[in-house]
Amino acid sequence: MTIVATLDAVARALPAGYRARPFRDEDREAIVAERNADLPEVEHESAAEWREWERSTPDPTRVRVVVDAASGAYAGNMDVGQGGLLRAPDGSARAGVFVARAHRRLGLGGALVAAVESAARDMAAPKLHGGVSAREPEALAWAQKRGYREIGRRIQAAVDLDRFDPARWRERARRPLESGVRFTTLEQLKREMDAERLEAFLHRVYDVETVTWADIPVATPLAHWGYDVFRRLLLEQRGSAPDLDVFALDGDTVVGLTSSFRGEGGRKGGTGYTAVLPAYRGRGIAFALKIEALTRAKTSGMRWMITTNDEPNKAMRAVNYTLGYEPLPAHIQLEKTL
């Protein structure tokens, strides 16, 4: 479904007094402000970070529509696409629908969902994936009435670095070192290596990520992104944090990693990916990697670090909770067969 057809589908279903139009880049500020309004600061997102993520992971199939009220104020929006570089193996589409609080229960959500589903069918997507926050149980009930079923939960957690005490974990952080494993950061390697050596090293890190990618229990599997995306996210994104990207080495062999990002303003950051090769698990390496990253984040002046794990990933969630992470309301993953 083209943007013209999608606009027409939304416009025909909207209640009187509302109009549909194409998404504009400057709409991000209004959408983010509306979503942040009732959330604690640790859960706030920014329009700049949203732009940066989409620059790094473009999706040429994405279709977006914004709904304005008669006053011209933002009232809601929808987006749907097949993921681009993050495409699902079966070609399923992913979508989002959001209605501003002052405009709910007027029929906008139903109009937007119907258009999303039509667009996904035109993409020949076998299924449509979306999600709602566990902090809004009424949203889950609304989606279930429209044929969506829960398939999993992604649980974000945050640690307040003002309360994180690295000294408490000194002994546990030392255990891998006693078995010959050492830790280094991307920042250190960039100082020590020329471009050719660094590139070769990053390929080895990517190989570890590739080996461990399939181990992560997720409700909607994604094919592992290519090396070019991995490199771009690690080195070229505005939120890249080479001082917080920590690698575990056994001699010259990369055996584990934890990658991080730094949010706009520097108060909040997060973990992108943490993994250890199967042969090296059970030695406390993942725990030590997390300690190292959190200690460095605290030293740099950061206030919060966040992380996200799927509900079945009990082992990593246990590591995080032990370190002081506190769970935030889950993102409930939904699916509908088209």
C-alpha positions in Angstrom: 0.0 0.0 0.0 1.5 3.4 -1.0 1.5 6.4 1.3 -1.4 7.8 -0.8 -3.5 4.7 -0.4 -2.7 4.6 3.3 -3.6 8.2 3.8 -6.9 7.6 2.0 -7.7 4.5 4.2 -7.0 6.5 7.4 -8.9 9.6 6.3 -12.1 7.5 5.4 -12.2 6.0 8.8 -11.3 9.0 11.0 -14.1 10.7 13.0 -15.1 14.3 12.0 -12.6 17.0 12.9 -9.4 15.0 12.2 -7.2 14.8 9.2 -4.5 12.4 8.1 -1.2 13.6 6.5 2.2 12.2 5.7 4.7 12.0 8.6 7.3 14.8 8.7 10.6 14.6 10.4 9.8 17.5 12.8 6.8 15.5 14.0 9.2 13.5 16.2 9.4 16.2 18.8 5.6 16.3 19.4 5.3 12.5 19.4 8.2 12.1 21.9 6.9 14.8 24.1 3.5 13.2 24.3 4.9 9.8 25.1 7.3 11.1 27.7 4.7 13.2 29.5 3.6 10.5 32.0 6.9 8.5 32.2 9.7 8.8 34.8 12.8 10.5 33.5 14.7 7.2 33.2 12.2 6.0 30.6 12.3 9.2 28.5 13.3 9.0 24.9 14.5 11.8 22.6 13.7 12.7 19.1 17.4 13.0 18.3 18.1 9.4 19.4 15.1 8.2 17.4 16.5 9.9 14.3 19.9 8.5 14.8 18.6 4.9 15.2 16.7 5.2 12.0 19.6 6.6 10.2 21.7 3.6 11.2 18.9 1.1 10.5 16.9 2.4 7.5 13.7 0.7 6.4 12.7 1.6 2.8 9.4 -0.2 3.2 8.2 2.0 6.1 4.9 3.8 5.7 3.9 6.5 8.2 0.8 8.7 8.8 0.2 11.4 11.3 -3.3 12.5 12.5 -3.9 16.1 13.4 -6.9 17.6 15.3 -8.9 20.4 13.9 -6.7 22.8 15.9 -3.6 21.5 14.1 -2.4 19.8 17.2 -0.8 16.3 17.0 -3.4 13.6 17.8 -1.8 10.3 16.8 0.3 8.4 14.3 1.0 5.0 12.8 4.0 3.3 11.1 4.4 -0.1 9.5 7.3 -1.7 7.7 9.3 -4.9 7.3 12.4 -3.8 9.1 14.9 -3.1 6.3 18.2 -4.3 7.7 16.4 -5.8 10.6 13.9 -7.8 8.5 12.2 -10.8 10.1 13.2 -14.1 8.4 9.6 -14.8 7.3 9.0 -11.2 6.1 6.5 -10.3 8.8 5.8 -6.6 9.3 6.2 -4.6 12.5 4.0 -1.7 13.3 3.2 0.9 15.9 0.0 2.9 16.6 -0.2 5.7 19.1 -3.0 8.1 20.1 -2.4 11.2 22.3 -4.2 11.0 25.6 -6.6 13.9 24.8 -7.9 12.1 21.7 -8.4 8.6 22.9 -11.7 6.7 22.8 -12.8 8.6 19.8 -12.1 6.0 17.1 -8.6 7.2 16.0 -6.9 4.0 17.1 -9.2 1.7 15.2 -8.8 3.8 12.1 -5.0 3.6 12.3 -4.9 -0.1 13.1 -7.1 -0.9 10.1 -4.7 1.0 7.8 -1.7 -0.6 9.3 -3.1 -4.1 8.6 -4.0 -3.2 5.0 -0.5 -1.8 4.4 1.1 -5.0 5.9 -1.0 -7.2 3.7 0.1 -5.2 0.6 3.6 -6.0 1.7 2.7 -9.7 1.6 3.6 -9.9 5.2 2.3 -13.2 6.7 2.1 -11.7 10.2 2.0 -8.3 11.9 3.9 -7.7 15.1 3.4 -4.8 17.5 3.4 -4.2 21.3 1.9 -2.4 24.2 3.2 -1.4 27.6 2.3 -3.4 30.7 1.7 -0.1 32.4 -1.5 0.2 30.2 -3.5 -3.0 30.7 -6.4 -1.4 28.8 -4.2 -1.2 25.7 -3.6 -5.0 25.8 -7.4 -5.7 26.1 -8.0 -3.3 23.2 -5.5 -5.1 21.0 -6.8 -8.6 22.0 -10.3 -7.6 20.9 -8.9 -6.9 17.5 -7.3 -10.3 17.0 -3.8 -9.8 18.5 -2.3 -12.3 20.8 0.5 -12.0 23.3 3.6 -13.9 22.3 6.2 -12.6 24.7 7.4 -9.9 27.0 10.6 -7.7 26.7 11.6 -6.4 30.1 13.6 -3.3 30.4 15.5 -2.6 33.6 17.5 0.3 34.9 20.2 0.7 37.5 20.8 4.0 39.4 24.5 4.5 39.2 24.4 6.9 42.1 23.7 3.8 44.2 26.0 1.4 42.4 29.1 0.6 44.4 31.9 -1.0 42.3 33.8 -2.0 45.4 31.1 -4.4 46.4 31.9 -6.5 43.3 35.7 -6.3 43.3 36.2 -10.0 44.2 33.7 -11.2 41.6 35.2 -9.0 38.9 38.6 -10.5 39.7 37.6 -14.2 39.2 37.9 -14.3 35.4 41.2 -12.6 35.6 42.5 -15.4 37.8 41.8 -17.9 34.9 43.7 -15.8 32.4 40.9 -13.7 30.9 41.6 -10.0 30.5 39.4 -7.1 29.7 39.9 -4.2 27.4 37.7 -1.4 25.8 37.1 -0.3 22.3 38.5 3.1 23.4 41.8 1.5 24.5 42.0 -0.6 21.3 41.5 2.5 19.1 44.5 4.1 20.7 46.7 1.0 20.5 45.8 -0.4 17.0 46.2 1.0 13.5 43.1 0.9 11.2 43.9 -2.4 9.7 44.4 -4.2 13.0 41.3 -2.6 14.6 39.2 -3.7 11.6 40.5 -7.3 11.9 39.7 -7.3 15.7 36.2 -6.0 15.1 35.6 -8.8 12.7 36.5 -11.2 15.5 34.1 -9.5 17.8 31.4 -9.8 15.2 32.1 -13.5 14.9 31.4 -13.9 18.7 28.2 -12.0 18.3 27.2 -14.2 15.4 27.9 -17.4 17.3 25.8 -16.3 20.3 23.0 -14.5 18.4 20.8 -17.6 18.1 21.2 -18.4 21.9 19.0 -15.4 22.9 15.5 -16.5 23.7 13.2 -14.1 21.8 9.6 -14.2 20.7 10.2 -12.7 17.2 13.6 -13.9 15.9 15.6 -11.6 13.8 18.4 -12.5 11.3 21.7 -11.3 12.6 22.6 -8.0 11.0 25.5 -7.7 8.7 29.0 -6.6 9.7 28.4 -3.2 8.1 25.5 -2.5 10.5 27.4 -3.9 13.5 30.4 -1.7 12.7 28.2 1.4 12.1 26.4 1.0 15.5 29.7 0.4 17.3 31.8 3.2 15.7 29.7 5.7 13.8 26.4 6.2 15.7 26.1 9.5 17.6 25.4 7.5 20.8 28.5 5.2 20.4 30.3 4.7 23.7 33.7 3.2 23.0 34.8 3.7 26.6 31.9 1.4 27.7 32.3 -1.2 25.0 34.2 -4.0 26.9 35.7 -7.1 25.4 36.9 -10.3 27.2 40.1 -11.8 25.8 41.8 -15.2 26.4 45.2 -14.5 24.8 44.3 -13.1 21.4 40.9 -14.9 21.3 37.8 -12.7 21.8 35.6 -14.8 24.2 32.9 -12.2 25.3 31.7 -8.7 24.9 29.3 -6.1 26.2 28.4 -3.2 24.0 26.9 0.1 25.2 25.5 3.4 24.1 25.3 6.8 25.6 22.0 8.8 25.4 21.6 12.4 24.5 22.8 14.6 27.3 24.9 11.9 28.9 22.7 11.2 31.9 21.5 7.9 30.6 23.0 5.0 28.6 22.4 1.4 28.1 23.6 -2.0 27.1 23.3 -3.0 23.5 24.5 -6.6 23.6 26.2 -8.9 26.1 27.5 -12.4 25.2 30.1 -15.0 26.0 31.2 -17.9 23.8 29.6 -21.2 25.0 32.9 -22.8 25.9 33.7 -19.9 28.3 30.4 -19.7 30.1 30.1 -20.4 33.8 33.3 -18.6 34.7 31.7 -15.3 35.7 32.8 -13.5 32.5 29.4 -12.0 31.7 29.1 -10.7 35.3 32.6 -9.2 35.2 31.9 -7.5 31.8 28.8 -5.9 33.2 30.6 -4.7 36.3 33.4 -3.2 34.2 30.9 -1.3 32.0 28.8 0.0 34.9 31.9 1.1 36.8 33.1 3.0 33.7 29.6 4.5 33.2 29.5 5.7 36.8 33.0 7.2 36.6 32.0 9.1 33.4 29.2 10.8 35.3 26.3 8.9 33.9 23.2 8.5 36.2 21.4 5.5 34.7 22.2 2.5 32.6 19.3 0.5 31.1 19.1 -2.9 29.6 16.4 -5.0 27.9 16.0 -8.8 28.0 13.2 -11.1 26.9 11.3 -12.7 29.7 12.7 -16.3 29.1 16.3 -15.0 29.4 16.3 -15.6 33.1 20.1 -16.1 33.4 20.9 -12.6 32.2 18.0 -11.0 34.0 19.3 -12.6 37.2 22.7 -11.1 36.6 21.2 -7.7 36.1 19.0 -7.8 39.2 21.9 -8.9 41.3 23.8 -5.8 40.1 21.0 -3.5 41.2 18.9 -3.2 38.0 15.2 -2.7 38.8 12.6 -3.9 36.2 10.4 -1.3 34.4 7.0 -2.1 33.0 7.3 -4.8 30.3 6.8 -4.3 26.6 4.2 -6.9 25.7 4.8 -8.3 22.3 1.8 -9.0 20.1 1.2 -10.9 16.9 -1.7 -11.2 14.4 -1.8 -13.6 11.4 -2.9 -11.7 8.4 
